Amino acid sequence: MASLLSAQVITKETDLTTIAPAVSSTEGAIAGQFNWGPVNSAVLINSENELIKTFGKPDNNNANDWWTSANFLAYSNKLYVVRVVDETNTITSLRAKNATSNVVGFLVKNYDEYESKYNNGSLQSNFGTGPWLAKYPGDLGNSIGVSVCGSTSAYQSPLTGTMTVIRKSKSVTGVGTLFTTELTAGDFIVLNNETHQVDTIVSDTSVTLKTNHVSGASAAYGRRRWRFFNQVDLAPGTSQTVKNLGGANDEIHVIVYDSKGLWTGIKDSILEVYQLVSISKDSKLDDGANNYYKDVINKSSKYILWGGHDDDFGGAGSVGGTQFTGPLQPLTYDFVGGTNGANITEEQKIVGYKKFQSSEDIDVSFILGSDASQTLAVYIINNIVEVRKDCVAFFSPPRDYVVNNEDEEAEDCVTFRNTLPSTSYATLDGNWKYQYDVYNDIYRYVPLNGDTAGLYARTDTERDAWWAAAGFNRGHVKNVIKLAWNPKLADRDILYKNGINPIVSFNGEGPVLYGNKTLQAKPSAFDRMNVRRLFIVLEKSISKAAQYTLFEFNDEFTRAQFRNLTEPFLRDVKGRRGIYDFAVICDETNNTPTVIDRNEFRGDIYIKPARTAEFITLNFVATPTGIEFSEVVNRTGV
C-alpha cells in the first residue's frame, strides 16, 4: 500500500466470491455447401427458419449438409454454420460468384471482405460490376432486381403525345408518343382517371397493359408513374440536412424486388424498400441517424451491396451543399452472373472446418461431420477436437455402406470405423435415415450425425452433459420415415464391440440411438460419451475459474481460495448424479518449493465418474409356496 502523508480513511474491497462458472455445452458446428449466405464466416443459427433465411433452401447438391444442420436444430437452437464454395476452380464458369447489376459475376465472400477491399466503389470502377451486386454468391442472386427512383420526374412525369384506348382493352396506341424512351415495362400509365401497369412496350406508338382499361379514351393526355410509386409516400426531393447546407435534390428511393420469383415464389414481389435515402454522404435523419444511401443499404439489406455510384447521378457521394442531379427516368437493374459454383470437395470443406480450430475464437460442443469421408473425418479428429479437447465430433458411415447394402452393413461400418483414429473426442453412429424434404417434395436419405449430436444437445438442456443421450428415455430420433437398415442383435453386437453406436427401430418405440460409445479403442471410462462430456464440462468450468488465480501468490491463501471455488462446484455435480466422489488436492504436498520456484500452481482433482447401466441382467427365481424369501436369497446368492 502506498505511504499516506496525512490523516485519512481509505476504503478497499477484496473479492473472495469467485466461483466455478457454468459453461455452455449445447452449441453445434458444421461447414458445408449452401446456396446463399456469407462464405468462410461462422454464423450462429437458432432455427430451421433462420437457416433458410440465411443460407437458402436445400437442393440435390447440398441436401446432406443442409439437412444435417436442420436435423440438429430440431433438438437444439445453437448451430454455427460456415458456408464453403468453390472459389478457385480452373474452369471460371464453375467458380462461385455474386450476381451483379452488370454483365459479369464477381466473388465477394462475406461482408468483412467487402469492407476491407471494396467499400470504396472499386467494384464498379475497377471490376465492372455496376452500381449493385448481390450480397452473397449464388444462383439466387440472379432473381434480385433493384429499381431506383432518383428524381421527381422519375417518380412521375407527363407523357409526350396523345393516346387512345378502346373500352375493356389492354392495347394503347399513341400519336406523337415516345413510349420506348419514356416508359419502362412495369411503369404505370394514368389515363382518363384510370391507372394501369405496362406489360409490354411494342413501339413508340403502342404498348400493352397488364389489365383491361375499363373505359375508353380518345386523343387523351396521360402520365407515367414509377412502377413502385405505391410503395413510397411521396416523390424524392431535398432532405432537410442538405437543404440546411444549401444543396438540393439528394433524395432517392431504392426498391429491391424478386425479379424471377425465386425468393418468394411470386415474380416481382417486394423484398426491401429504402424510402428517401440520400446520395449526400453526410445526410442525417432528424434523430441523427446516418441516411447516406450507400451506408443505409450496406448495413440493412439482406440481398444487395453497393458497388459504386451510377453515372446518371450528378454529385453522388459529395457533401450536403451540392446541387445534386438525378435521371429523369427510373433506373432498373436486373442481376446476372451469380453462380453457386461447382460442388465442393473435401479439401474445400476442410477450409471451412478450420474456422472451429481455436477454442478462443468460437465456443462449440459438437462438430457435425455430415457425410464426411475418411479424409475429412480424420482431419476433424486430429486437427480440431483432439487439439481443442473441449468438444466432440459426430460422424456417420458413408451412404453406400448402409443404403441398399443388404447383409453387409455391419461389416462395412466396421471397415469405415477402422480407418479412423482412436479418440474419446469423437463418436460414430451406424445408420442413415429416410426423411421427407418438404422444400422439394421428395424423400431423401440423410446421415444421422446431426440427430445424434442433437440428442446430446437436448439432453444437456433437459438433464446435464453427463447423462447419456441414448435409450428409450432420451434417445428417440425425430423425423424418420425409415432407417437405411435396422440392425438386429447380432449386428448390434458387431457394431458396439467396435465402438459404433447402433440406431435401431423398435416396434412401438420408433428409431432410438442405442449406444453410448466414443471412438476410443482402449477400454477405460473415456470410451463412454457421458464420461467424456462430463470431463469436458468439469475442465471448461474449473479452468475458467482458475484463470483468476493467474499472477496471484502461490501461498496457502490462494490455494485455499482455489479449493473453495472448486469443491462446492464438484459437490453440486455429485448431487446431480454426475460423479460418485471427488477429491481436490491443492496444498504444500503438490505445490512444493520446486514447483513454486518455477512459477507454477498445481491443483490435482480426482474424479470417480458415474457410469451408465448398459448391460442389465434380470434373474427370475420360482420358489415353493411355504418358503421364506430370505432363505432362497441366502442359498442362491440372488
C-alpha positions in Angstrom: 0.0 0.0 0.0 1.3 3.5 -0.8 2.5 5.6 2.1 0.0 8.1 3.5 1.1 11.7 4.0 -1.8 12.9 6.2 -4.7 11.5 8.3 -7.4 9.9 6.1 -9.6 6.9 5.7 -9.2 4.6 2.7 -11.8 2.0 1.7 -10.7 -1.1 -0.1 -12.5 -4.2 -1.4 -11.2 -7.8 -1.7 -13.4 -10.1 -3.7 -13.3 -13.7 -2.3 -16.6 -14.8 -4.0 -15.0 -16.3 -7.1 -16.9 -19.5 -8.2 -16.6 -22.1 -10.9 -18.9 -20.6 -13.6 -21.5 -22.5 -15.6 -20.3 -23.2 -19.2 -22.3 -23.6 -22.4 -22.4 -27.2 -23.7 -25.0 -27.2 -26.5 -23.6 -25.4 -29.5 -23.1 -27.3 -32.7 -20.8 -26.5 -35.6 -20.8 -27.5 -39.3 -19.1 -26.5 -42.5 -20.7 -27.3 -45.8 -22.3 -26.4 -49.1 -25.2 -23.9 -49.1 -26.9 -21.8 -51.8 -26.8 -18.4 -50.1 -25.1 -16.6 -47.2 -21.6 -15.5 -46.2 -18.7 -17.6 -47.2 -15.9 -18.7 -44.8 -17.7 -17.0 -41.9 -19.2 -18.7 -38.9 -22.8 -17.7 -38.4 -24.9 -18.6 -35.3 -28.2 -20.1 -36.4 -31.0 -20.8 -34.0 -33.8 -22.4 -36.0 -34.6 -24.1 -39.3 -36.4 -20.9 -40.4 -33.3 -18.8 -39.8 -31.2 -21.5 -41.6 -33.4 -20.9 -44.7 -33.3 -17.1 -44.4 -29.5 -17.1 -44.0 -28.3 -19.9 -46.2 -31.2 -20.7 -48.5 -33.1 -23.9 -49.1 -31.8 -27.4 -49.8 -31.3 -28.9 -53.2 -29.8 -32.1 -54.6 -26.3 -30.8 -54.3 -26.3 -29.7 -50.6 -29.0 -31.8 -49.1 -26.7 -33.8 -46.8 -25.1 -30.6 -45.3 -28.4 -28.7 -45.2 -30.5 -31.5 -43.5 -27.7 -32.4 -41.1 -27.9 -28.8 -39.9 -31.7 -28.7 -39.8 -31.9 -32.0 -38.0 -29.6 -30.8 -35.3 -31.7 -27.7 -34.9 -34.7 -29.9 -34.4 -33.2 -30.7 -30.9 -31.2 -27.5 -30.2 -31.2 -23.8 -31.0 -27.5 -23.1 -31.4 -25.6 -24.1 -34.5 -22.6 -22.3 -36.0 -22.7 -22.7 -39.8 -19.8 -22.0 -42.2 -20.6 -21.9 -45.9 -17.9 -23.2 -48.2 -17.9 -22.6 -52.0 -15.6 -23.4 -54.9 -13.7 -20.2 -55.4 -10.6 -21.4 -57.2 -11.9 -23.8 -59.9 -9.7 -23.7 -63.0 -12.9 -23.5 -65.1 -14.1 -19.9 -64.5 -17.7 -20.8 -65.0 -17.6 -23.3 -62.1 -16.4 -20.8 -59.6 -19.0 -19.3 -57.2 -19.8 -15.6 -57.9 -22.1 -12.9 -56.7 -24.7 -11.7 -59.2 -24.2 -8.1 -60.3 -26.1 -5.3 -61.9 -23.9 -5.6 -65.0 -22.9 -8.4 -67.3 -20.3 -10.1 -65.1 -20.5 -12.0 -61.8 -17.9 -11.2 -59.2 -17.0 -13.1 -56.0 -17.2 -11.2 -52.7 -17.2 -13.9 -50.0 -18.6 -12.0 -47.0 -19.1 -8.6 -45.6 -15.7 -8.4 -43.9 -14.0 -8.9 -47.3 -16.3 -6.3 -48.8 -15.5 -3.7 -46.1 -11.8 -4.3 -46.3 -11.5 -4.3 -50.2 -14.5 -2.9 -52.0 -16.3 -0.4 -49.8 -14.7 2.5 -51.8 -16.7 2.0 -55.0 -14.0 0.0 -56.8 -16.4 -2.8 -57.6 -17.9 -0.7 -60.4 -14.9 1.4 -61.3 -12.3 -1.4 -61.4 -14.3 -4.6 -61.9 -17.3 -3.5 -63.9 -20.0 -4.9 -61.6 -22.3 -2.0 -62.0 -23.7 0.0 -59.0 -25.0 -3.0 -57.2 -24.2 -6.7 -56.5 -25.8 -9.5 -54.6 -24.8 -9.6 -51.0 -23.6 -13.2 -51.3 -22.6 -15.6 -54.1 -25.1 -18.0 -55.6 -27.7 -18.6 -58.3 -30.3 -17.0 -56.1 -28.7 -13.6 -56.7 -29.9 -13.7 -60.3 -33.5 -13.3 -59.0 -32.7 -9.9 -57.5 -33.8 -6.7 -59.1 -33.2 -3.1 -58.0 -35.2 -0.1 -59.1 -34.0 3.4 -58.2 -36.2 6.5 -58.4 -33.8 9.4 -58.4 -35.8 12.5 -59.1 -39.3 14.0 -59.1 -39.5 13.4 -62.8 -38.5 9.8 -62.4 -41.4 9.4 -59.9 -43.9 10.7 -62.3 -44.0 12.8 -65.5 -46.3 13.7 -68.4 -46.1 11.5 -71.5 -45.5 13.1 -74.9 -48.3 13.0 -77.4 -51.9 11.7 -77.1 -53.2 8.2 -76.5 -56.2 6.2 -77.5 -57.6 3.1 -75.7 -60.7 1.1 -76.5 -63.0 0.2 -73.7 -62.2 -3.1 -71.9 -59.0 -3.4 -74.0 -55.3 -3.8 -72.9 -53.9 -2.1 -76.1 -53.0 1.6 -76.0 -52.0 3.4 -79.2 -50.4 6.8 -79.4 -49.9 9.8 -81.7 -46.6 11.6 -81.4 -45.8 9.4 -78.4 -42.3 8.2 -77.3 -43.1 5.1 -75.4 -39.8 3.3 -75.9 -37.9 6.2 -74.3 -40.4 7.5 -71.8 -41.7 4.2 -70.4 -40.3 1.0 -68.9 -42.1 -2.3 -68.6 -43.8 -2.2 -65.2 -44.4 1.5 -65.1 -47.9 2.8 -64.7 -49.9 4.9 -67.2 -52.5 7.2 -65.7 -55.1 7.8 -68.5 -58.6 9.1 -68.3 -58.5 8.8 -64.4 -57.5 5.1 -64.6 -54.1 3.7 -63.6 -52.8 0.5 -65.3 -49.4 -1.1 -65.3 -47.5 -1.5 -68.6 -46.8 -5.1 -69.6 -45.1 -4.7 -73.0 -43.7 -1.8 -74.9 -44.3 -2.7 -78.5 -43.1 0.5 -80.2 -43.0 4.3 -79.7 -46.8 4.4 -80.5 -48.0 1.1 -79.0 -48.0 -0.5 -75.5 -49.9 -3.4 -73.9 -51.3 -3.1 -70.4 -51.4 -5.9 -67.8 -55.1 -5.2 -67.1 -58.0 -4.1 -69.2 -58.8 -0.4 -69.3 -62.4 -0.1 -68.1 -63.4 3.0 -70.0 -62.4 4.1 -73.5 -60.4 7.2 -74.2 -59.5 9.0 -77.5 -56.7 11.5 -78.1 -56.1 11.8 -74.3 -53.1 13.0 -72.5 -51.5 10.7 -70.0 -48.9 10.5 -67.2 -46.3 7.9 -66.4 -45.7 6.8 -62.8 -42.8 4.8 -61.4 -43.7 1.1 -61.2 -43.2 1.2 -57.4 -44.9 4.5 -56.7 -47.4 2.9 -54.3 -44.5 1.6 -52.1 -43.4 5.1 -51.0 -45.2 8.1 -49.6 -44.1 10.8 -52.0 -41.7 11.8 -54.7 -38.0 12.2 -53.8 -36.8 15.8 -53.2 -34.3 17.5 -50.9 -33.6 16.3 -47.4 -33.5 18.8 -44.5 -29.8 18.3 -43.9 -28.9 19.1 -47.5 -31.4 22.0 -47.6 -29.8 23.5 -44.5 -26.4 23.3 -46.1 -27.6 25.0 -49.3 -27.9 21.9 -51.5 -30.8 20.3 -53.3 -32.3 17.1 -54.9 -30.3 14.5 -52.9 -33.2 12.1 -52.0 -33.8 8.9 -53.9 -36.0 5.8 -53.4 -34.4 2.3 -53.7 -36.6 -0.8 -54.1 -35.2 -4.4 -54.0 -37.6 -6.9 -55.6 -37.8 -10.6 -56.5 -37.5 -10.3 -60.3 -37.8 -14.1 -61.1 -39.8 -15.2 -58.1 -37.0 -17.5 -56.7 -37.1 -15.9 -53.2 -40.9 -15.6 -52.6 -42.4 -17.8 -55.3 -44.1 -14.6 -56.8 -42.4 -12.7 -59.6 -41.6 -9.0 -58.8 -42.5 -9.3 -55.1 -41.1 -6.5 -53.0 -38.1 -7.6 -50.8 -36.9 -4.3 -49.3 -37.9 -0.6 -49.5 -35.5 2.2 -48.8 -37.5 5.5 -49.0 -36.0 8.9 -49.2 -32.4 7.9 -48.6 -29.7 10.4 -49.7 -26.9 10.4 -52.2 -25.2 13.0 -49.9 -22.5 11.3 -47.8 -23.2 13.5 -44.7 -27.0 13.4 -44.8 -28.7 12.7 -41.4 -32.2 11.9 -40.3 -34.0 14.0 -37.7 -32.8 11.7 -35.0 -29.2 12.0 -36.1 -29.0 8.6 -37.8 -27.0 8.2 -41.0 -29.1 8.5 -44.2 -26.4 8.1 -46.8 -27.9 5.5 -49.2 -24.7 3.5 -49.5 -24.3 3.1 -45.8 -28.0 2.5 -45.1 -28.3 -0.3 -47.7 -25.0 -1.9 -46.9 -26.0 -2.0 -43.2 -29.6 -3.1 -43.6 -30.1 -5.1 -46.8 -30.2 -8.9 -46.8 -29.8 -9.0 -50.5 -27.6 -6.4 -52.0 -24.4 -4.4 -51.6 -23.4 -1.1 -53.0 -20.8 -1.3 -55.8 -20.4 2.3 -56.8 -22.3 5.4 -57.8 -24.3 5.2 -61.0 -23.1 7.7 -63.6 -26.6 9.0 -64.1 -26.4 10.7 -60.7 -24.6 14.0 -60.6 -22.7 14.7 -57.4 -23.4 11.4 -55.7 -21.2 10.9 -52.7 -20.5 14.7 -52.3 -21.1 16.8 -49.2 -24.6 18.2 -48.4 -24.2 21.7 -50.0 -24.1 20.1 -53.5 -26.8 20.7 -56.1 -27.4 17.0 -56.9 -29.0 15.8 -60.1 -30.7 12.6 -60.9 -32.0 10.8 -64.0 -35.4 11.8 -65.5 -36.4 8.1 -65.7 -36.2 5.4 -63.1 -33.1 3.1 -63.2 -33.7 -0.6 -63.3 -31.1 -3.2 -62.6 -31.7 -7.0 -63.2 -28.9 -9.0 -61.6 -27.0 -11.6 -63.6 -23.9 -13.7 -63.4 -24.5 -15.3 -59.9 -23.4 -18.9 -59.5 -23.3 -21.4 -56.7 -20.1 -22.9 -58.3 -19.2 -26.5 -58.6 -19.9 -29.0 -55.8 -17.3 -28.5 -53.1 -14.6 -31.0 -52.4 -13.5 -32.5 -49.0 -10.4 -30.3 -49.2 -12.6 -27.2 -49.5 -14.7 -28.4 -46.6 -11.6 -28.6 -44.5 -11.1 -24.9 -45.1 -14.5 -24.3 -43.6 -13.9 -26.5 -40.6 -10.7 -24.6 -39.9 -12.9 -21.8 -38.5 -13.5 -24.1 -35.5 -9.9 -24.9 -34.7 -9.4 -22.5 -31.9 -11.5 -22.7 -28.7 -10.6 -19.0 -28.1 -12.4 -17.9 -31.3 -15.7 -19.9 -31.1 -17.1 -21.9 -28.1 -18.7 -25.1 -29.6 -19.5 -28.5 -28.1 -20.5 -30.6 -31.1 -18.8 -30.8 -34.5 -21.2 -32.3 -37.1 -19.5 -34.4 -39.8 -22.4 -34.6 -42.2 -21.4 -37.0 -45.0 -17.7 -36.8 -44.1 -15.3 -39.2 -45.9 -12.4 -40.8 -44.1 -10.2 -37.8 -45.2 -12.4 -35.2 -43.6 -13.2 -37.2 -40.5 -9.5 -37.8 -39.8 -8.8 -34.1 -40.3 -11.6 -33.1 -37.8 -10.4 -35.6 -35.2 -6.7 -34.9 -35.5 -6.8 -31.1 -36.1 -9.9 -29.9 -34.3 -11.4 -32.0 -31.5 -8.1 -33.5 -30.3 -6.5 -30.1 -30.3 -9.3 -28.2 -28.7 -10.2 -31.0 -26.2 -13.5 -29.3 -25.3 -15.9 -30.7 -27.9 -16.9 -34.0 -29.6 -17.1 -34.8 -33.3 -20.1 -36.8 -34.6 -19.9 -39.0 -37.8 -22.0 -41.4 -39.8 -20.7 -44.1 -42.1 -20.7 -43.5 -45.9 -24.1 -43.7 -47.6 -23.3 -46.7 -49.7 -22.3 -48.7 -46.6 -25.8 -48.7 -45.2 -28.2 -47.8 -48.0 -29.1 -50.7 -50.3 -26.2 -52.8 -48.9 -28.2 -55.7 -47.6 -26.4 -58.1 -45.1 -23.1 -56.1 -45.5 -23.9 -53.1 -43.4 -22.3 -54.1 -40.1 -19.1 -55.2 -41.6 -18.8 -52.2 -43.9 -19.4 -49.9 -40.9 -16.6 -51.6 -39.0 -14.4 -51.2 -42.1 -15.0 -47.4 -42.1 -14.5 -47.2 -38.3 -11.1 -48.9 -38.7 -10.0 -46.1 -41.0 -10.4 -43.6 -38.2 -8.0 -43.0 -35.3 -8.8 -43.9 -31.7 -10.2 -40.9 -29.8 -12.6 -40.2 -27.0 -13.4 -36.9 -28.6 -15.4 -38.4 -31.5 -18.4 -40.8 -31.9 -19.7 -42.8 -34.8 -23.3 -43.9 -35.4 -24.2 -46.7 -37.8 -27.0 -45.5 -40.0 -28.7 -43.0 -42.3 -32.4 -42.0 -42.2 -35.0 -41.6 -44.9 -36.9 -38.4 -44.4 -39.3 -36.1 -46.2 -37.8 -32.9 -47.8 -40.7 -30.5 -47.6 -38.9 -27.9 -49.6 -38.5 -30.1 -52.7 -41.4 -32.5 -52.1 -39.2 -35.6 -52.2 -37.8 -38.2 -49.8 -34.1 -38.3 -49.1 -31.5 -40.4 -47.2 -29.6 -38.2 -44.8 -26.7 -39.0 -42.4 -27.8 -39.3 -38.8 -24.9 -37.5 -37.0 -27.0 -34.2 -36.9 -29.6 -36.1 -34.9 -27.2 -37.9 -32.6 -25.5 -34.6 -31.8 -28.9 -33.0 -31.4 -29.9 -35.7 -28.9 -26.9 -34.8 -26.7 -27.6 -31.1 -27.0 -31.2 -31.7 -25.9 -30.1 -34.0 -23.1 -27.7 -31.2 -21.9 -30.6 -28.8 -21.7 -33.1 -31.2 -20.1 -30.7 -33.0 -17.8 -26.9 -32.5 -17.8 -23.9 -33.1 -20.1 -23.0 -36.3 -18.2 -26.3 -38.0 -19.0 -26.2 -40.5 -21.8 -28.4 -39.4 -24.7 -29.2 -43.0 -25.6 -32.0 -45.5 -25.0 -35.8 -45.2 -24.6 -35.7 -42.2 -22.2 -33.6 -39.8 -24.2 -32.5 -41.4 -27.4 -35.6 -41.1 -29.7 -34.7 -39.8 -33.2 -37.1 -37.4 -34.9 -38.4 -37.1 -38.4 -37.7 -40.6 -39.6 -39.7 -42.3 -42.3 -37.5 -45.4 -42.1 -33.9 -46.2 -41.3 -31.5 -47.3 -44.1 -31.2 -50.6 -42.2 -32.4 -51.9 -38.9 -29.6 -53.8 -37.2 -30.6 -56.9 -35.3 -28.9 -58.1 -32.1 -26.1 -59.9 -33.9 -25.4 -56.8 -35.9 -25.6 -54.6 -32.8 -23.0 -56.8 -31.1 -20.6 -56.3 -34.0 -21.2 -52.6 -34.1 -20.9 -51.9 -30.4 -17.8 -54.1 -29.9 -16.1 -51.9 -32.5 -17.2 -48.6 -30.9 -20.1 -47.9 -33.3 -23.4 -46.8 -31.8 -26.4 -48.5 -33.5 -29.6 -46.7 -34.3 -32.4 -49.2 -34.1 -36.2 -49.0 -34.8 -38.2 -50.9 -32.2 -41.9 -51.8 -32.5 -43.9 -49.2 -30.7 -40.9 -47.1 -29.9 -39.5 -45.9 -33.3 -35.9 -45.2 -34.1 -33.6 -45.0 -31.0 -29.9 -44.2 -30.5 -28.9 -47.4 -28.8 -25.3 -46.8 -27.9 -23.1 -44.5 -25.8 -19.5 -45.1 -27.0 -16.8 -42.9 -28.2 -14.2 -44.0 -30.8 -11.6 -44.7 -28.1 -10.3 -48.2 -28.7 -8.6 -48.5 -25.2 -11.1 -49.8 -22.6 -11.5 -47.1 -20.0 -14.1 -44.7 -18.6 -13.5 -42.5 -21.6 -14.8 -44.9 -24.1 -18.3 -43.7 -23.0 -19.8 -40.5 -24.2 -21.3 -39.4 -20.9 -17.9 -39.7 -19.2 -16.1 -37.8 -21.9 -18.7 -35.0 -21.8 -18.6 -34.9 -18.0 -14.9 -34.2 -18.1 -15.3 -31.6 -20.8 -17.7 -29.7 -18.6 -15.6 -30.0 -15.5 -12.4 -29.0 -17.3 -14.0 -26.0 -19.0 -15.7 -24.7 -15.9 -12.9 -25.2 -13.5 -10.3 -23.9 -16.0 -12.3 -20.7 -16.4 -12.4 -20.2 -12.6 -8.7 -21.0 -12.3 -7.9 -18.1 -14.7 -8.4 -15.8 -11.8 -5.6 -17.5 -9.9 -3.1 -16.5 -12.5 -0.5 -14.0 -11.2 -1.6 -14.4 -7.6 0.9 -15.5 -5.0 1.3 -19.3 -4.7 0.7 -19.4 -0.9 -1.8 -21.1 1.3 -4.4 -18.3 1.0 -4.5 -18.7 -2.8 -4.6 -22.5 -2.6 -7.5 -22.4 -0.1 -9.3 -20.0 -2.4 -8.9 -22.4 -5.3 -10.2 -25.3 -3.1 -13.1 -23.2 -2.0 -14.2 -22.4 -5.6 -13.7 -26.0 -6.9 -15.2 -28.2 -4.1 -18.6 -26.6 -4.0 -18.9 -27.0 -7.8 -17.9 -30.6 -7.6 -20.4 -31.3 -4.7 -23.1 -29.8 -6.9 -22.2 -32.1 -9.8 -22.1 -35.1 -7.4 -25.6 -34.1 -6.2 -26.8 -34.0 -9.8 -25.5 -37.6 -10.3 -22.5 -36.8 -12.5 -19.9 -38.2 -10.2 -19.7 -40.7 -7.4 -17.0 -38.9 -5.5 -14.1 -36.5 -5.8 -11.0 -35.1 -4.1 -9.3 -31.8 -4.6 -5.6 -31.6 -3.6 -4.1 -28.1 -3.6 -1.6 -27.6 -0.8 2.1 -27.9 0.0 2.2 -31.6 -1.0 1.8 -30.8 -4.7 2.9 -27.2 -4.6 6.4 -27.9 -3.4 9.2 -25.3 -3.2 10.4 -26.6 -6.6 7.0 -26.1 -8.2 6.7 -22.6 -6.6 10.2 -21.6 -7.8 9.1 -22.5 -11.4 6.2 -20.0 -11.0 3.7 -22.9 -11.3 0.5 -23.6 -9.4 -0.9 -27.1 -9.1 -4.4 -28.4 -8.3 -5.0 -32.1 -8.5 -8.6 -33.1 -9.0 -9.6 -36.7 -8.6 -13.0 -37.8 -10.0 -15.0 -41.0 -9.8 -17.3 -40.6 -12.9 -20.8 -42.0 -12.8 -21.3 -45.0 -15.1 -24.4 -45.8 -17.1 -26.1 -49.2 -17.0 -25.7 -50.7 -20.5 -26.0 -54.4 -19.6 -28.9 -55.4 -17.5 -29.4 -59.0 -16.1 -32.8 -59.9 -14.7 -32.9 -63.2 -12.6 -36.3 -64.7 -12.1 -36.4 -67.5 -9.5 -39.5 -69.7 -8.8 -39.9 -70.7 -5.2 -42.2 -73.1 -3.2 -45.2 -71.5 -1.5 -44.1 -72.1 2.0 -40.5 -71.0 1.9 -39.2 -67.7 3.2 -37.5 -65.5 0.5 -34.6 -64.8 2.8 -33.7 -68.5 2.8 -33.7 -68.6 -1.0 -31.7 -65.4 -1.4 -29.0 -66.7 1.1 -28.9 -70.1 -0.6 -28.8 -68.9 -4.2 -26.9 -65.7 -3.8 -29.5 -63.9 -5.8 
